[in-house]
Amino acid sequence: MSSFGLQDMLNFIWAVLLLVLSYVEAMFRYFFPISKKDLTGKIVLITGGGGGLGKHLAISFAKCGATIILWDIEKESNDRNRNLVKAMKFNAFSYQCDCSDQESVAKMAEKVEAEIGPIDILVNNAGVLNGNSITVLSEKQIRSTFDVNVLAQFWTIKAFLPGMMQRSEGHIVTVSSSAGLNGTSYLTDYSASKFALVGLHESLALELREQGFHNIQMTCVCPNFINTGMTWYPKTNVPWLIPILQVEDAAQDIVDAVREDRNVVVLPKVLGKVLSLKRLIPLRGQLAIYDYLGIGIEPHLSHRKSSSTLSRKRSPKMKSFTAT
């Protein structure tokens, strides 16, 4: 067994000092937020651009002076969102692309950069959600979830990160989910894919740091349910504490996080505080909190063994949401 020497002691003291300083810095930034960086003239590529969150991300980034590029496999909705942004007198382009196909992503990346220019900010927003029991999910659905939610982000990063590294600047936004920090019933495939994205974000951020690319920023976004239309009937017992997110507000929060170079963003903020304490609480306590908060979705099932969870509150006047 090796002995604990002087150098080990110094390394330990240095690590503790940096930990304390990180808390001091966090408190300072809480009361004195840093100024938001200027996005004028930046080129922002958003995958899943044909969806509700993609649309509002495009609008929010465009209002900051950025040029918008929308990618989506659904051409009609993607073009519609592009036209909406252009009607507001902003620069916007749309390209049909299956982000789950590596070859398509590589070819479209070359086309986009040749026609418009290098990508400054990559927003990996494309995603799918099934919302069903693992016993009901088909192999095709499970594979599609990981192809779109996880592998697509690998392909877009591999396509655009080398250019960012060459220029020694850029920003990659990983749209994960609160389901990527906390498992949720009837979201086994979705939650697993979003957990994978948190791991991708953390690992890549460390990789870039060790390679000296300090000007390439990483932001991981973990929002709770957003009313963009991906799944039916979210549930919550405490809408006053952890509400259903409005898509416009979520998009603006994400853009603000990018402009502030924030590393991890949980929406709403109070949910981040709750989840940060999760691992410190015994399992029985975790389950008690889970039951109290009642956050989840109604699965696409016609029956259950128990109907007790049907009593959980649903957000009124909203029919469909995403659990991003």
N, C-alpha and C positions, 0 to 999 in steps of 0.2 A: 504494500500500500504506500503510495507516494505521500510525502509530508506536505503540510500546508506552510509554504515559505513566505518570505517577506514580499516577494513579487505578487504572490496570490493575495496577500492581505491588501496591498496597494490597489490591485485590480478590483477587489471587492469594495473597498472604500470609494473608488472612483465610480463604480457602477451605482452605489447608493447615492452618491452626490448627484449624479446625472438624473437619477430617479426623482430626488427631491426638487431639483431644478425644473424638471418637466412639469411637476405639479404647480410650482410657482409660475411658470410660463403659462400654463393652462388657465390659472386663476386670473392672471394679468390680461390674457386675451379675452376672457369672459367679460371683463369690465371695460376693456379697451380693445375692441375688435380691430383687426388690421384692415387697411383700406383695400377695397376690391380692385383686382387688376383689370386693366382695360382690354376688352375683347374686340375693339374696332379693327376691322380688316382680317380677323382670324377666320380660318376655314374650319367649320365644325361639321363633322359627319355623324349622323344619327341613324343607327340601325333600328328597325321597327318603326320607321318614319310614318307609316300609314296608320298607326294606331293613335289612341287618344293622348297618351303620354308623349308619344313622339311628336304629335302636332303641337302640343303646348311647350315642349322643350324647344322646338324649332322657333316658335313665336318669341319665347323668352330670350333665347340666344340671339335671335335676329334684332331684337330691341336693344341689344348691347352693341350692335354694329357689326356682328359677325355674318359671314356668308354661310348659308345653310345648304348641306347636301343630305338628302333623305334616301335611305336604302330600305327597300321592303320587297318581299316576294309578291305582295299584292299590288299590282301596278295602278289600279284605279284609285284606291284610297291613298296611295303614296303621291300620285299626281295631284289629287284633290288637295292634300295638305300643302304641297308645294305651291299650288295656285293660290291658296289662302294666304300664305306668307308673301308671295309676290304681289297680291292685291293690296297688301299693307305697305307696299313700296320698299320691300327688302329684297336682297339677293337670295334666291333659292333655286335649287336644282334637284331633280329626282331621278333615281336609277332603279330599275328592277333588278333585284339580286337575291338569290337564295343563300343566305349567310351560313347555312348549315353545310354548304358544299364548298370545300376548300378551293377547288379549281375555279369555281365561279367567283369566289371572293378575290382570288389572286388576279384574275383577268379584269374584273371590274375595278379593282384598286388601281391597276395600271392605267385604265381608261380615265378614271376620275382625276388622277394626278396629272395626266397628260392634258386633259381638257380644262381643268380648273386650277390645279396647283396642289402643293403638298398639304396634307391634313395636319392642322395644329391641335385639334381637340377631337378625339374619338369617343363617342358616347355609345357604348354597347347596351342598347335598350331592348333589342328584340327578345321576345319570350313567348312561351306557350304554357297553358295551364289546363289540366284535365279535371281536377277536383273530384276524385273518386277513390273508392277503396282499392287497396293493392290487389285484392282478390278479383276485382272487376277489370282493372287496367289490362289492356292487351300489350303484348310484346311491342307492337308497332308504336303504341302511344308512349310507352316508357322510353324506347329508343329515340323517338322524335323529341321528347322532352330534353334529353341530354344533348341531342344533335343541335337543337335550336338554342337552348338556354346556356349550354356550357361550351361545346366544341366550336360553335360559331364565334365565340369570343376569342378562342385560341386562333382561329383563322384570320379574323380581322386584326388582332394584335400582331400576328406574324407578318401580315401584309403591310401594316403602317408603322410599327415600332422601329424597324431598321432605318427608315427615313428620319424619324424623330431622333434616333441615336446619332445619325450622321450630322443633323443640324444641332444636336445637343439641346433640344427643347421640344416640348409637347405636353400633352395631357391626355390621360386615358381614364375614362369614367366607366366603372363597372356597376351596372344597375342590378343589384342583388335583391334582397327582400328581408323583412323581419323574419320570414320563414327560413332564411338562411342563417339565423342566429338562434332560432327556437323552433323545434319541431311542432307541426300542427296536424291534427287529424285530417285524413282524406287528402293530404297533400304530400304523400310519401315521395313520389317521383319529383314533384316540383320543389319540395323542401330540400331533398338531397341535392338537386341540381344547384339550388341557390347557396347551400352550404359550400358546394364545390367552388362557386364563384368567390366566396369570401376567402377561401384558401388560395385561389388563383391570384386575387388581389394582393394578399399579404405576402405571398412568395415572390411575386414579380416586383413589388415595391422594394423588398429586401435585396433582390437580385440587382435592380437598377442602382440601389444605394451602394452596394459593394463594388459595382463596376464604375462608380464615379459619375453617373448620370443624374446629378442632383437637380437639374433643371427640367427633368421629365417628371411631371407630377402624376400622382395616382389618387383617385377618389372613388371610394366604394360607398354606394348608396343603399340603405336597407330600410325602405319604407314599409309601413303597414298597408292595409287595404286602401286602394285608390279606385275611385269610380270611373274606370276606363272601359269596362265592358268585357273583361276576360272571364269572369265567373259569376255565379249567382249567389245572392243572399249571404253577405258576410254577417257575422254575429259578434256582438259585444255587449257585455253587461254594464260597461262603464263608458258610454259615449262622451260623457263630460270630462273624462280623464284621458282616454285613448280613443279619439273619434275616427270615423271614416274620413280619409283624406280627400280633399277636393283636388282634382287633377291640375288645375291652374296653380294652386298653392304649392303642390308637390314639385311641379316643374320649376317654379321660381326658386324654391328652396334648393333644388339641385344646381341650378345655374349660380346661385349665390355661393354654394359650397365650392364650385369650380373656381369662381372668381377669388375666393379666399384661400384656395389651395388646401382645403380640408381633406384629411385622409379618410376618415370614416364618418358617415352621416346616417343617423337613425331617425326616422320620422314616424310619429311625432317625437320630439326630444325626450319627453317623459318616458316613452317606451324604452329608449336606450338606457335610462337609469335603472329601470326595472330589470332589463335583460342583463345588465352588467353585474347584478347581484345574484343572478340565477345559480351559478356554480358554487356560491357560498352557502346555499340553503339546502337542507336535506330534501330528499325526494318527496317525502310526504308534504313538506312545506311548499315545494314547487307545484305539486298537484293542487294544493289548496289555492294557491295564487292563480293557477291556470283556470280552475273552476270559477273563482271569483271574477276574474277579468272576462272570461267567456269569449275570448277572441278566436275566431275560426270561420269556417264556411259551412253552409249546408251542402252536403254531397249530392251528386246526381244519382240518388238511390230512391227506390220506391218504398223501402222498409228498413227498419233497424231492429236490433235486439232490444234496445231501450229507447224510449222517446223522450227521456228526461232532458236532453240537450235542446230539444225543440222549443223549450221555454225561453231560450236566450233571446235577447232583444235583437231585432233587425233594424237597420237604419231606415227610417221612413223616406218615402218619395224617391228611392233609388232602387233600381232593379238589378243592376249588374256592376261588377267591380273586378279589380285585379288584386291579387294578394302579393304584389311586388313588394 
